[in-house]
Amino acid sequence: MSRAEEGCLRYEYSYGMAEDELLLTEVWQDAEAIEFHKNSEHFARLGELKAEYVENTEFMKFSAEQV
């Protein structure tokens, strides 16, 4: 669902360094696209699943200016 959202430039999973670590990389066009995503039905459902099955979640936000 997220990959099909307008403004989603990248949405991919990869394994981390630890055996039980899963990384999610998201790149969005702008803050409005992120807000739209955060208010979507599937984002709410993911939150419910994470509350039940995920032990820890860490968010890191990076931004870059075009040169």
N, CA, C and O atoms as a Tripos MOL2 file, in Angstrom:
@<TRIPOS>MOLECULE
protein
  268   267    67     0     0
PROTEIN
NO_CHARGES

@<TRIPOS>ATOM
      1 N           0.8090   -1.1890    0.0000 N.3       1 MET1
      2 CA          0.0000    0.0000    0.0000 C.3       1 MET1
      3 C           0.8540    1.2560    0.0000 C.2       1 MET1
      4 O           0.6240    2.1620   -0.8010 O.2       1 MET1
      5 N           1.8220    1.3190    0.8740 N.am      2 SER2
      6 CA          2.6250    2.5360    1.0050 C.3       2 SER2
      7 C           3.3810    2.8660   -0.2760 C.2       2 SER2
      8 O           3.4810    4.0330   -0.6560 O.2       2 SER2
      9 N           3.9090    1.8530   -0.9370 N.am      3 ARG3
     10 CA          4.6620    2.0980   -2.1710 C.3       3 ARG3
     11 C           3.8160    2.7630   -3.2480 C.2       3 ARG3
     12 O           4.3390    3.4810   -4.1000 O.2       3 ARG3
     13 N           2.5160    2.5250   -3.2100 N.am      4 ALA4
     14 CA          1.6250    3.0820   -4.2230 C.3       4 ALA4
     15 C           1.1560    4.4990   -3.8870 C.2       4 ALA4
     16 O           0.5330    5.1620   -4.7160 O.2       4 ALA4
     17 N           1.4550    4.9570   -2.6790 N.am      5 GLU5
     18 CA          0.9960    6.2820   -2.2670 C.3       5 GLU5
     19 C           1.7510    7.3780   -3.0240 C.2       5 GLU5
     20 O           2.9490    7.2760   -3.2860 O.2       5 GLU5
     21 N           1.0090    8.4150   -3.3590 N.am      6 GLU6
     22 CA          1.6350    9.5660   -4.0060 C.3       6 GLU6
     23 C           2.6580   10.1700   -3.0420 C.2       6 GLU6
     24 O           2.3730   10.3670   -1.8600 O.2       6 GLU6
     25 N           3.8340   10.4550   -3.5550 N.am      7 GLY7
     26 CA          4.8870   11.0430   -2.7290 C.3       7 GLY7
     27 C           5.8500   10.0370   -2.1390 C.2       7 GLY7
     28 O           6.8590   10.4280   -1.5540 O.2       7 GLY7
     29 N           5.5660    8.7380   -2.2760 N.am      8 CYS8
     30 CA          6.4670    7.7070   -1.7720 C.3       8 CYS8
     31 C           7.5630    7.4650   -2.8020 C.2       8 CYS8
     32 O           7.2900    6.9950   -3.9070 O.2       8 CYS8
     33 N           8.7890    7.7840   -2.4450 N.am      9 LEU9
     34 CA          9.9180    7.6080   -3.3530 C.3       9 LEU9
     35 C          10.6490    6.2850   -3.1120 C.2       9 LEU9
     36 O          11.2310    5.7140   -4.0340 O.2       9 LEU9
     37 N          10.6150    5.8050   -1.8650 N.am     10 ARG10
     38 CA         11.2550    4.5200   -1.5370 C.3      10 ARG10
     39 C          10.5990    3.9640   -0.2810 C.2      10 ARG10
     40 O          10.3210    4.6880    0.6750 O.2      10 ARG10
     41 N          10.3600    2.6560   -0.3140 N.am     11 TYR11
     42 CA          9.7730    1.9490    0.8210 C.3      11 TYR11
     43 C          10.2630    0.5240    0.7260 C.2      11 TYR11
     44 O           9.7450   -0.2600   -0.0690 O.2      11 TYR11
     45 N          11.2670    0.1740    1.5350 N.am     12 GLU12
     46 CA         11.8510   -1.1650    1.4140 C.3      12 GLU12
     47 C          12.3250   -1.6960    2.7590 C.2      12 GLU12
     48 O          12.6870   -0.9350    3.6560 O.2      12 GLU12
     49 N          12.3140   -3.0130    2.8760 N.am     13 TYR13
     50 CA         12.7630   -3.7030    4.0730 C.3      13 TYR13
     51 C          14.1250   -4.3240    3.8220 C.2      13 TYR13
     52 O          14.4580   -4.6940    2.6960 O.2      13 TYR13
     53 N          14.9160   -4.4350    4.8990 N.am     14 SER14
     54 CA         16.1810   -5.1570    4.8380 C.3      14 SER14
     55 C          16.4800   -5.7060    6.2290 C.2      14 SER14
     56 O          15.8950   -5.2640    7.2170 O.2      14 SER14
     57 N          17.3790   -6.6540    6.2980 N.am     15 TYR15
     58 CA         17.7880   -7.2210    7.5740 C.3      15 TYR15
     59 C          18.8660   -6.3540    8.1900 C.2      15 TYR15
     60 O          19.7160   -5.8120    7.4840 O.2      15 TYR15
     61 N          18.8290   -6.2200    9.5190 N.am     16 GLY16
     62 CA         19.8380   -5.4680   10.2420 C.3      16 GLY16
     63 C          21.0200   -6.3490   10.6030 C.2      16 GLY16
     64 O          21.1370   -7.4820   10.1340 O.2      16 GLY16
     65 N          21.8860   -5.8160   11.4360 N.am     17 MET17
     66 CA         23.0720   -6.5550   11.8690 C.3      17 MET17
     67 C          22.7210   -7.6550   12.8730 C.2      17 MET17
     68 O          23.3500   -8.7130   12.8800 O.2      17 MET17
     69 N          21.7390   -7.4120   13.7020 N.am     18 ALA18
     70 CA         21.3120   -8.4130   14.6800 C.3      18 ALA18
     71 C          20.3700   -9.4200   14.0050 C.2      18 ALA18
     72 O          19.6860   -9.1000   13.0320 O.2      18 ALA18
     73 N          20.3550  -10.6220   14.5400 N.am     19 GLU19
     74 CA         19.5580  -11.7020   13.9420 C.3      19 GLU19
     75 C          18.0650  -11.3690   13.8920 C.2      19 GLU19
     76 O          17.3740  -11.7350   12.9420 O.2      19 GLU19
     77 N          17.5800  -10.6840   14.9060 N.am     20 ASP20
     78 CA         16.1520  -10.4080   14.9950 C.3      20 ASP20
     79 C          15.8010   -8.9640   14.6120 C.2      20 ASP20
     80 O          14.7660   -8.4410   15.0270 O.2      20 ASP20
     81 N          16.6540   -8.3360   13.8330 N.am     21 GLU21
     82 CA         16.4650   -6.9270   13.4710 C.3      21 GLU21
     83 C          15.9900   -6.7940   12.0250 C.2      21 GLU21
     84 O          16.5610   -7.3910   11.1130 O.2      21 GLU21
     85 N          14.9450   -6.0100   11.8360 N.am     22 LEU22
     86 CA         14.4040   -5.7280   10.5170 C.3      22 LEU22
     87 C          14.3810   -4.2130   10.3450 C.2      22 LEU22
     88 O          13.8830   -3.4940   11.2120 O.2      22 LEU22
     89 N          14.9100   -3.7370    9.2460 N.am     23 LEU23
     90 CA         14.9680   -2.3000    8.9800 C.3      23 LEU23
     91 C          13.9820   -1.9320    7.8860 C.2      23 LEU23
     92 O          13.8140   -2.6650    6.9120 O.2      23 LEU23
     93 N          13.3440   -0.8090    8.0540 N.am     24 LEU24
     94 CA         12.4350   -0.2720    7.0500 C.3      24 LEU24
     95 C          12.9650    1.0910    6.6420 C.2      24 LEU24
     96 O          13.1480    1.9750    7.4780 O.2      24 LEU24
     97 N          13.2090    1.2520    5.3550 N.am     25 THR25
     98 CA         13.6700    2.5330    4.8200 C.3      25 THR25
     99 C          12.5400    3.1600    4.0260 C.2      25 THR25
    100 O          12.0010    2.5600    3.0960 O.2      25 THR25
    101 N          12.1930    4.3820    4.4130 N.am     26 GLU26
    102 CA         11.1470    5.1230    3.7120 C.3      26 GLU26
    103 C          11.7250    6.4570    3.2530 C.2      26 GLU26
    104 O          12.4240    7.1330    4.0080 O.2      26 GLU26
    105 N          11.4330    6.8240    2.0300 N.am     27 VAL27
    106 CA         11.8170    8.1410    1.5120 C.3      27 VAL27
    107 C          10.5590    8.7530    0.9190 C.2      27 VAL27
    108 O           9.9080    8.1620    0.0570 O.2      27 VAL27
    109 N          10.2290    9.9520    1.3980 N.am     28 TRP28
    110 CA          9.0130   10.6330    0.9800 C.3      28 TRP28
    111 C           9.3630   11.9510    0.3150 C.2      28 TRP28
    112 O          10.3700   12.5810    0.6370 O.2      28 TRP28
    113 N           8.5310   12.3480   -0.6010 N.am     29 GLN29
    114 CA          8.7480   13.5640   -1.3800 C.3      29 GLN29
    115 C           8.7590   14.8120   -0.5010 C.2      29 GLN29
    116 O           9.5830   15.7060   -0.6980 O.2      29 GLN29
    117 N           7.8530   14.8730    0.4620 N.am     30 ASP30
    118 CA          7.7720   16.0560    1.3160 C.3      30 ASP30
    119 C           6.9800   15.7270    2.5830 C.2      30 ASP30
    120 O           6.4710   14.6160    2.7330 O.2      30 ASP30
    121 N           6.8800   16.6940    3.4880 N.am     31 ALA31
    122 CA          6.2040   16.5020    4.7650 C.3      31 ALA31
    123 C           4.7210   16.1880    4.5810 C.2      31 ALA31
    124 O           4.1450   15.4400    5.3700 O.2      31 ALA31
    125 N           4.1080   16.7460    3.5590 N.am     32 GLU32
    126 CA          2.6910   16.4840    3.3150 C.3      32 GLU32
    127 C           2.4510   15.0190    2.9660 C.2      32 GLU32
    128 O           1.4590   14.4300    3.3950 O.2      32 GLU32
    129 N           3.3550   14.4340    2.1920 N.am     33 ALA33
    130 CA          3.2350   13.0160    1.8320 C.3      33 ALA33
    131 C           3.3800   12.1380    3.0710 C.2      33 ALA33
    132 O           2.6860   11.1300    3.2030 O.2      33 ALA33
    133 N           4.2690   12.5110    3.9700 N.am     34 ILE34
    134 CA          4.4430   11.7500    5.2120 C.3      34 ILE34
    135 C           3.1800   11.8320    6.0580 C.2      34 ILE34
    136 O           2.7340   10.8200    6.5980 O.2      34 ILE34
    137 N           2.6060   13.0040    6.1810 N.am     35 GLU35
    138 CA          1.3850   13.1720    6.9720 C.3      35 GLU35
    139 C           0.2280   12.3640    6.3830 C.2      35 GLU35
    140 O          -0.5320   11.7380    7.1210 O.2      35 GLU35
    141 N           0.0970   12.3800    5.0690 N.am     36 PHE36
    142 CA         -0.9410   11.5870    4.4140 C.3      36 PHE36
    143 C          -0.7580   10.1140    4.7630 C.2      36 PHE36
    144 O          -1.7200    9.4250    5.1040 O.2      36 PHE36
    145 N           0.4800    9.6380    4.6750 N.am     37 HIS37
    146 CA          0.8100    8.2480    4.9860 C.3      37 HIS37
    147 C           0.4730    7.9220    6.4410 C.2      37 HIS37
    148 O          -0.1400    6.8910    6.7190 O.2      37 HIS37
    149 N           0.8670    8.7850    7.3580 N.am     38 LYS38
    150 CA          0.6370    8.5460    8.7830 C.3      38 LYS38
    151 C          -0.8470    8.5410    9.1420 C.2      38 LYS38
    152 O          -1.2260    7.9910   10.1760 O.2      38 LYS38
    153 N          -1.6750    9.1330    8.3220 N.am     39 ASN39
    154 CA         -3.1130    9.1750    8.5760 C.3      39 ASN39
    155 C          -3.8950    8.1370    7.7830 C.2      39 ASN39
    156 O          -5.1260    8.1590    7.7810 O.2      39 ASN39
    157 N          -3.1950    7.2280    7.1070 N.am     40 SER40
    158 CA         -3.8600    6.2180    6.2940 C.3      40 SER40
    159 C          -4.3550    5.0520    7.1590 C.2      40 SER40
    160 O          -3.8670    4.8280    8.2670 O.2      40 SER40
    161 N          -5.3240    4.3250    6.6270 N.am     41 GLU41
    162 CA         -5.8910    3.1780    7.3280 C.3      41 GLU41
    163 C          -4.8450    2.0790    7.5330 C.2      41 GLU41
    164 O          -4.7830    1.4760    8.6040 O.2      41 GLU41
    165 N          -4.0310    1.8200    6.5200 N.am     42 HIS42
    166 CA         -3.0420    0.7460    6.6540 C.3      42 HIS42
    167 C          -1.9410    1.1060    7.6530 C.2      42 HIS42
    168 O          -1.3670    0.2100    8.2710 O.2      42 HIS42
    169 N          -1.6350    2.3890    7.8260 N.am     43 PHE43
    170 CA         -0.6640    2.8100    8.8370 C.3      43 PHE43
    171 C          -1.2220    2.5210   10.2350 C.2      43 PHE43
    172 O          -0.4960    2.0530   11.1120 O.2      43 PHE43
    173 N          -2.5030    2.7990   10.4370 N.am     44 ALA44
    174 CA         -3.1450    2.5050   11.7200 C.3      44 ALA44
    175 C          -3.1330    1.0050   12.0000 C.2      44 ALA44
    176 O          -2.8830    0.5840   13.1300 O.2      44 ALA44
    177 N          -3.4000    0.2110   10.9880 N.am     45 ARG45
    178 CA         -3.3930   -1.2500   11.1580 C.3      45 ARG45
    179 C          -1.9950   -1.7480   11.4960 C.2      45 ARG45
    180 O          -1.8380   -2.6330   12.3360 O.2      45 ARG45
    181 N          -0.9920   -1.1920   10.8570 N.am     46 LEU46
    182 CA          0.3870   -1.5710   11.1700 C.3      46 LEU46
    183 C           0.7110   -1.2520   12.6260 C.2      46 LEU46
    184 O           1.3930   -2.0250   13.2980 O.2      46 LEU46
    185 N           0.2270   -0.1260   13.1040 N.am     47 GLY47
    186 CA          0.4380    0.2320   14.5080 C.3      47 GLY47
    187 C          -0.1530   -0.8040   15.4530 C.2      47 GLY47
    188 O           0.4510   -1.1340   16.4730 O.2      47 GLY47
    189 N          -1.3250   -1.3130   15.1180 N.am     48 GLU48
    190 CA         -1.9530   -2.3590   15.9250 C.3      48 GLU48
    191 C          -1.1060   -3.6280   15.9280 C.2      48 GLU48
    192 O          -0.9070   -4.2410   16.9770 O.2      48 GLU48
    193 N          -0.6140   -4.0190   14.7730 N.am     49 LEU49
    194 CA          0.2220   -5.2230   14.6700 C.3      49 LEU49
    195 C           1.5330   -5.0450   15.4190 C.2      49 LEU49
    196 O           1.9940   -5.9570   16.1050 O.2      49 LEU49
    197 N           2.1250   -3.8790   15.2870 N.am     50 LYS50
    198 CA          3.3860   -3.6210   15.9930 C.3      50 LYS50
    199 C           3.1970   -3.6860   17.5020 C.2      50 LYS50
    200 O           4.0560   -4.2080   18.2120 O.2      50 LYS50
    201 N           2.0850   -3.1630   17.9960 N.am     51 ALA51
    202 CA          1.8200   -3.1950   19.4340 C.3      51 ALA51
    203 C           1.7610   -4.6340   19.9530 C.2      51 ALA51
    204 O           2.1340   -4.9140   21.0920 O.2      51 ALA51
    205 N           1.2890   -5.5260   19.1030 N.am     52 GLU52
    206 CA          1.1580   -6.9160   19.5050 C.3      52 GLU52
    207 C           2.4370   -7.7250   19.3170 C.2      52 GLU52
    208 O           2.7380   -8.5950   20.1330 O.2      52 GLU52
    209 N           3.1920   -7.4520   18.2560 N.am     53 TYR53
    210 CA          4.3070   -8.3340   17.8900 C.3      53 TYR53
    211 C           5.7050   -7.7190   17.9400 C.2      53 TYR53
    212 O           6.6890   -8.4590   17.9410 O.2      53 TYR53
    213 N           5.8230   -6.4120   17.9820 N.am     54 VAL54
    214 CA          7.1470   -5.7770   17.9060 C.3      54 VAL54
    215 C           7.5860   -5.3330   19.2910 C.2      54 VAL54
    216 O           6.8540   -4.6490   20.0060 O.2      54 VAL54
    217 N           8.7880   -5.7350   19.6510 N.am     55 GLU55
    218 CA          9.3210   -5.4150   20.9690 C.3      55 GLU55
    219 C           9.8000   -3.9720   21.0640 C.2      55 GLU55
    220 O           9.5790   -3.3130   22.0810 O.2      55 GLU55
    221 N          10.4510   -3.4760   20.0200 N.am     56 ASN56
    222 CA         11.0450   -2.1450   20.0730 C.3      56 ASN56
    223 C          11.0340   -1.5250   18.6760 C.2      56 ASN56
    224 O          11.3010   -2.1970   17.6800 O.2      56 ASN56
    225 N          10.7250   -0.2520   18.6270 N.am     57 THR57
    226 CA         10.7540    0.4900   17.3710 C.3      57 THR57
    227 C          11.5860    1.7450   17.5840 C.2      57 THR57
    228 O          11.4070    2.4580   18.5720 O.2      57 THR57
    229 N          12.4790    2.0060   16.6700 N.am     58 GLU58
    230 CA         13.3170    3.2000   16.7390 C.3      58 GLU58
    231 C          13.1780    3.9550   15.4250 C.2      58 GLU58
    232 O          13.3490    3.3820   14.3490 O.2      58 GLU58
    233 N          12.8680    5.2400   15.5190 N.am     59 PHE59
    234 CA         12.7280    6.0740   14.3420 C.3      59 PHE59
    235 C          13.9140    7.0130   14.2320 C.2      59 PHE59
    236 O          14.3670    7.5800   15.2260 O.2      59 PHE59
    237 N          14.4070    7.1720   13.0280 N.am     60 MET60
    238 CA         15.4450    8.1580   12.7350 C.3      60 MET60
    239 C          14.9960    8.9300   11.5110 C.2      60 MET60
    240 O          14.6130    8.3380   10.5030 O.2      60 MET60
    241 N          15.0410   10.2380   11.5960 N.am     61 LYS61
    242 CA         14.6290   11.0630   10.4800 C.3      61 LYS61
    243 C          15.8300   11.8440    9.9840 C.2      61 LYS61
    244 O          16.5390   12.4920   10.7540 O.2      61 LYS61
    245 N          16.0380   11.7660    8.6780 N.am     62 PHE62
    246 CA         17.1220   12.4810    8.0420 C.3      62 PHE62
    247 C          16.5490   13.3480    6.9400 C.2      62 PHE62
    248 O          15.5430   12.9890    6.3280 O.2      62 PHE62
    249 N          17.1550   14.4500    6.6870 N.am     63 SER63
    250 CA         16.7430   15.2800    5.5640 C.3      63 SER63
    251 C          17.9820   15.8040    4.8580 C.2      63 SER63
    252 O          19.0500   15.9450    5.4530 O.2      63 SER63
    253 N          17.8140   16.0830    3.5970 N.am     64 ALA64
    254 CA         18.9240   16.5950    2.7990 C.3      64 ALA64
    255 C          18.3890   17.6380    1.8340 C.2      64 ALA64
    256 O          17.2670   17.5350    1.3380 O.2      64 ALA64
    257 N          19.1830   18.6030    1.5890 N.am     65 GLU65
    258 CA         18.8180   19.6290    0.6280 C.3      65 GLU65
    259 C          19.4370   19.2850   -0.7170 C.2      65 GLU65
    260 O          20.5520   18.7690   -0.7930 O.2      65 GLU65
    261 N          18.7000   19.5760   -1.7630 N.am     66 GLN66
    262 CA         19.2600   19.3530   -3.1020 C.3      66 GLN66
    263 C          20.3500   20.3700   -3.3600 C.2      66 GLN66
    264 O          20.2460   21.5340   -2.9720 O.2      66 GLN66
    265 N          21.3820   19.9180   -4.0110 N.am     67 VAL67
    266 CA         22.4910   20.8140   -4.3530 C.3      67 VAL67
    267 C          22.4070   21.1770   -5.7960 C.2      67 VAL67
    268 O          23.2470   21.9260   -6.2950 O.2      67 VAL67
@<TRIPOS>BOND
     1     1     2 1
     2     2     3 1
     3     3     4 2
     4     3     5 am
     5     5     6 1
     6     6     7 1
     7     7     8 2
     8     7     9 am
     9     9    10 1
    10    10    11 1
    11    11    12 2
    12    11    13 am
    13    13    14 1
    14    14    15 1
    15    15    16 2
    16    15    17 am
    17    17    18 1
    18    18    19 1
    19    19    20 2
    20    19    21 am
    21    21    22 1
    22    22    23 1
    23    23    24 2
    24    23    25 am
    25    25    26 1
    26    26    27 1
    27    27    28 2
    28    27    29 am
    29    29    30 1
    30    30    31 1
    31    31    32 2
    32    31    33 am
    33    33    34 1
    34    34    35 1
    35    35    36 2
    36    35    37 am
    37    37    38 1
    38    38    39 1
    39    39    40 2
    40    39    41 am
    41    41    42 1
    42    42    43 1
    43    43    44 2
    44    43    45 am
    45    45    46 1
    46    46    47 1
    47    47    48 2
    48    47    49 am
    49    49    50 1
    50    50    51 1
    51    51    52 2
    52    51    53 am
    53    53    54 1
    54    54    55 1
    55    55    56 2
    56    55    57 am
    57    57    58 1
    58    58    59 1
    59    59    60 2
    60    59    61 am
    61    61    62 1
    62    62    63 1
    63    63    64 2
    64    63    65 am
    65    65    66 1
    66    66    67 1
    67    67    68 2
    68    67    69 am
    69    69    70 1
    70    70    71 1
    71    71    72 2
    72    71    73 am
    73    73    74 1
    74    74    75 1
    75    75    76 2
    76    75    77 am
    77    77    78 1
    78    78    79 1
    79    79    80 2
    80    79    81 am
    81    81    82 1
    82    82    83 1
    83    83    84 2
    84    83    85 am
    85    85    86 1
    86    86    87 1
    87    87    88 2
    88    87    89 am
    89    89    90 1
    90    90    91 1
    91    91    92 2
    92    91    93 am
    93    93    94 1
    94    94    95 1
    95    95    96 2
    96    95    97 am
    97    97    98 1
    98    98    99 1
    99    99   100 2
   100    99   101 am
   101   101   102 1
   102   102   103 1
   103   103   104 2
   104   103   105 am
   105   105   106 1
   106   106   107 1
   107   107   108 2
   108   107   109 am
   109   109   110 1
   110   110   111 1
   111   111   112 2
   112   111   113 am
   113   113   114 1
   114   114   115 1
   115   115   116 2
   116   115   117 am
   117   117   118 1
   118   118   119 1
   119   119   120 2
   120   119   121 am
   121   121   122 1
   122   122   123 1
   123   123   124 2
   124   123   125 am
   125   125   126 1
   126   126   127 1
   127   127   128 2
   128   127   129 am
   129   129   130 1
   130   130   131 1
   131   131   132 2
   132   131   133 am
   133   133   134 1
   134   134   135 1
   135   135   136 2
   136   135   137 am
   137   137   138 1
   138   138   139 1
   139   139   140 2
   140   139   141 am
   141   141   142 1
   142   142   143 1
   143   143   144 2
   144   143   145 am
   145   145   146 1
   146   146   147 1
   147   147   148 2
   148   147   149 am
   149   149   150 1
   150   150   151 1
   151   151   152 2
   152   151   153 am
   153   153   154 1
   154   154   155 1
   155   155   156 2
   156   155   157 am
   157   157   158 1
   158   158   159 1
   159   159   160 2
   160   159   161 am
   161   161   162 1
   162   162   163 1
   163   163   164 2
   164   163   165 am
   165   165   166 1
   166   166   167 1
   167   167   168 2
   168   167   169 am
   169   169   170 1
   170   170   171 1
   171   171   172 2
   172   171   173 am
   173   173   174 1
   174   174   175 1
   175   175   176 2
   176   175   177 am
   177   177   178 1
   178   178   179 1
   179   179   180 2
   180   179   181 am
   181   181   182 1
   182   182   183 1
   183   183   184 2
   184   183   185 am
   185   185   186 1
   186   186   187 1
   187   187   188 2
   188   187   189 am
   189   189   190 1
   190   190   191 1
   191   191   192 2
   192   191   193 am
   193   193   194 1
   194   194   195 1
   195   195   196 2
   196   195   197 am
   197   197   198 1
   198   198   199 1
   199   199   200 2
   200   199   201 am
   201   201   202 1
   202   202   203 1
   203   203   204 2
   204   203   205 am
   205   205   206 1
   206   206   207 1
   207   207   208 2
   208   207   209 am
   209   209   210 1
   210   210   211 1
   211   211   212 2
   212   211   213 am
   213   213   214 1
   214   214   215 1
   215   215   216 2
   216   215   217 am
   217   217   218 1
   218   218   219 1
   219   219   220 2
   220   219   221 am
   221   221   222 1
   222   222   223 1
   223   223   224 2
   224   223   225 am
   225   225   226 1
   226   226   227 1
   227   227   228 2
   228   227   229 am
   229   229   230 1
   230   230   231 1
   231   231   232 2
   232   231   233 am
   233   233   234 1
   234   234   235 1
   235   235   236 2
   236   235   237 am
   237   237   238 1
   238   238   239 1
   239   239   240 2
   240   239   241 am
   241   241   242 1
   242   242   243 1
   243   243   244 2
   244   243   245 am
   245   245   246 1
   246   246   247 1
   247   247   248 2
   248   247   249 am
   249   249   250 1
   250   250   251 1
   251   251   252 2
   252   251   253 am
   253   253   254 1
   254   254   255 1
   255   255   256 2
   256   255   257 am
   257   257   258 1
   258   258   259 1
   259   259   260 2
   260   259   261 am
   261   261   262 1
   262   262   263 1
   263   263   264 2
   264   263   265 am
   265   265   266 1
   266   266   267 1
   267   267   268 2
@<TRIPOS>SUBSTRUCTURE
     1 MET1         2 RESIDUE 1 A MET
     2 SER2         6 RESIDUE 1 A SER
     3 ARG3        10 RESIDUE 1 A ARG
     4 ALA4        14 RESIDUE 1 A ALA
     5 GLU5        18 RESIDUE 1 A GLU
     6 GLU6        22 RESIDUE 1 A GLU
     7 GLY7        26 RESIDUE 1 A GLY
     8 CYS8        30 RESIDUE 1 A CYS
     9 LEU9        34 RESIDUE 1 A LEU
    10 ARG10       38 RESIDUE 1 A ARG
    11 TYR11       42 RESIDUE 1 A TYR
    12 GLU12       46 RESIDUE 1 A GLU
    13 TYR13       50 RESIDUE 1 A TYR
    14 SER14       54 RESIDUE 1 A SER
    15 TYR15       58 RESIDUE 1 A TYR
    16 GLY16       62 RESIDUE 1 A GLY
    17 MET17       66 RESIDUE 1 A MET
    18 ALA18       70 RESIDUE 1 A ALA
    19 GLU19       74 RESIDUE 1 A GLU
    20 ASP20       78 RESIDUE 1 A ASP
    21 GLU21       82 RESIDUE 1 A GLU
    22 LEU22       86 RESIDUE 1 A LEU
    23 LEU23       90 RESIDUE 1 A LEU
    24 LEU24       94 RESIDUE 1 A LEU
    25 THR25       98 RESIDUE 1 A THR
    26 GLU26      102 RESIDUE 1 A GLU
    27 VAL27      106 RESIDUE 1 A VAL
    28 TRP28      110 RESIDUE 1 A TRP
    29 GLN29      114 RESIDUE 1 A GLN
    30 ASP30      118 RESIDUE 1 A ASP
    31 ALA31      122 RESIDUE 1 A ALA
    32 GLU32      126 RESIDUE 1 A GLU
    33 ALA33      130 RESIDUE 1 A ALA
    34 ILE34      134 RESIDUE 1 A ILE
    35 GLU35      138 RESIDUE 1 A GLU
    36 PHE36      142 RESIDUE 1 A PHE
    37 HIS37      146 RESIDUE 1 A HIS
    38 LYS38      150 RESIDUE 1 A LYS
    39 ASN39      154 RESIDUE 1 A ASN
    40 SER40      158 RESIDUE 1 A SER
    41 GLU41      162 RESIDUE 1 A GLU
    42 HIS42      166 RESIDUE 1 A HIS
    43 PHE43      170 RESIDUE 1 A PHE
    44 ALA44      174 RESIDUE 1 A ALA
    45 ARG45      178 RESIDUE 1 A ARG
    46 LEU46      182 RESIDUE 1 A LEU
    47 GLY47      186 RESIDUE 1 A GLY
    48 GLU48      190 RESIDUE 1 A GLU
    49 LEU49      194 RESIDUE 1 A LEU
    50 LYS50      198 RESIDUE 1 A LYS
    51 ALA51      202 RESIDUE 1 A ALA
    52 GLU52      206 RESIDUE 1 A GLU
    53 TYR53      210 RESIDUE 1 A TYR
    54 VAL54      214 RESIDUE 1 A VAL
    55 GLU55      218 RESIDUE 1 A GLU
    56 ASN56      222 RESIDUE 1 A ASN
    57 THR57      226 RESIDUE 1 A THR
    58 GLU58      230 RESIDUE 1 A GLU
    59 PHE59      234 RESIDUE 1 A PHE
    60 MET60      238 RESIDUE 1 A MET
    61 LYS61      242 RESIDUE 1 A LYS
    62 PHE62      246 RESIDUE 1 A PHE
    63 SER63      250 RESIDUE 1 A SER
    64 ALA64      254 RESIDUE 1 A ALA
    65 GLU65      258 RESIDUE 1 A GLU
    66 GLN66      262 RESIDUE 1 A GLN
    67 VAL67      266 RESIDUE 1 A VAL
